């Protein structure tokens, strides 16, 4: 049953789903065609690490290095350099770089409205990254190389000075040399101490590839600095010894020459030491440059970006399909929200689940011909499915009155405009067609409508009987072209209908009506007023009319509670105005009526002679024949009607 209800919901809201798909697809299509086409160009490059290792830490370092270059590709520095080279600005939102799984390959993707520009930007971005790779990686070695270069310049200055001193030896120049050497030894000693502290820190840190490389570089620099300190110490010692030589030897030229020769030898030795320091510094610079080259990752473009042919955005077909799907989802959400908030009773399952009452009648929507007002439908259309449904209702009421005969029948509803007056008059006419005398009493003394259906006058009616003027027989009016049926209209509307209906006179009126007819059908107001509770206690049975899809469950439960409080005998529920053409919403007339199936016959309209197609079921036809035979013995006529219908010839013609 749940699946049937779900399918019924799908059939009911199929129009909304189709509308959502159409609106979403149209919106997506027009949005797509109004967008600027974008072309996508992609290129691939690889980050190759020169120092390869197979341990886990080396693998982690490689992955981090690739991710670093991936992020570096979209930095402002690279974008500005590529923009300057191309001559137009590159937006960071155009460029995206993505590492391919866990490899060292990186894919660079560029979006642009011009396909040629997209390819140019992709290739230029990689070229710019390769060009800046040396500058980006040489930062860690730049300070060391600069310090070594400064020392080389100082040694060159000192070598030049020593060469000049050899030609012109003096005590002053020796002291200057000592001061300069001291100024070079102190920074070297401080630099050696800093390197020792950094080496100790790296030894205690995690042994990653980066830390090990840095540790090796620091140890190499420390060894070079210690060698320089040793050489500078020897130079300092030589200069101190040279400065302690006597400045003159009593003006003795021979002695002066003896003094000059040792001093000249000392200066020559110092010059040789400076030249050795110079060579060591040149070797250190070369070592730093080699280390930088060995530890610098290499960026290589493996695939150049080609000019794309077709745009990647927008894609009208894909966007249209996606928008249609979104529209369908929104429509489904709206439909389920409406169904969740809708507490109206829609079918017999809802009636039995909420009210715990049987459904004894299924009446489809009555359609009147154009220009025709409300009238007695079962008389004008005796062979329509609606008339057959009223006959089925009559049968169910007769079964309900087997143990407790129904002489007074009250027709009511939970609210206005649910068709209780239509049910009352057509049910009364159907009972009268079965051979019983029927009186219809319009007990709705607030908004009467029975006289409009039966086309009778409302000048004299029920309200006149309360004043004691006349009897039921004198007030009751015969209905045109209808046998066995009469009506007591409401008459003039009184100011106190509840008091009148609760009076003893109303009980007398009902008793008089029972003497005049076999069954009395009362049309009452809806249970919004107290009149129905009063009348429910005076009748033998009450039928509850519900308009599927409009009668709310709360209102129906409140009506049922009031009827039970009044001690009414509720015979069942009549589902009225079932929309036959909207089977997707209510499950259709077939769903409501268990007797409605594909038995077809034809009849002619009395107005214009047009042949009208109707439908009923063999079971319902059997009930018609059975009860007609019991009332007037006209079994042969019904048999002819069914035979004529099977032959495809109108029944009136065969009769």
Secondary structure, DSSP 8 states (H G I E B T S, - for coil): -HHHHHHHHHHHTHHHHHHHHHHHHHHHHHHHHTS--BEEEEEEEEEE-SS---SHHHHHHHHHHHHHHHHHTTSHHHHHHHHHHHTS---GGGEEEEE-TTSSEEEEEEEESSHHHHHHHHHHHHHHHHHHHHHHHTHHHHHHHHHHHHHHHHHHHHHHHHHHHHHS--HHHHHHHHHHHHHHHHHHHHHHHHHHHHHHHHHHS---HHHHHHHHHHHHHHHHHHHHHHHHHHHHHHHHHHHTS-S-STT-HHHHHHHHHHHHHHHHHHHHHHHHHHHHHHHHHHHHHHHHHHTS-EEEEEE-----SS-SB--HHHHHHHHHHHHHHHHHHHHHHHHHH--B--SHHHHHHHT---EEEEEE-----TT--S--HHHH-TTSHHHHHHHHHHHHHHHHTSSS--SEEEEEESSSSSSHHHHHHHHHHHHHHTT--EEEEE--SSS--HHHHHT---SSSHHHHHTT-S-HHHH-EE-TT-SSEEEE---S--S-HHHHHTSHHHHHHHHHHHHH-SEEEEE---TTSTHHHHHHTTSSEEEEEEETTTSBHHHHHHHHHHHHHTT--EEEEEEEEE-TT-HHHH-HHHHH-TT--SEEEEEE-TTT--EEEEEE-HHHHHHHHHHHHHHH--HHHHHHHHHHHHTTS-HHHH-
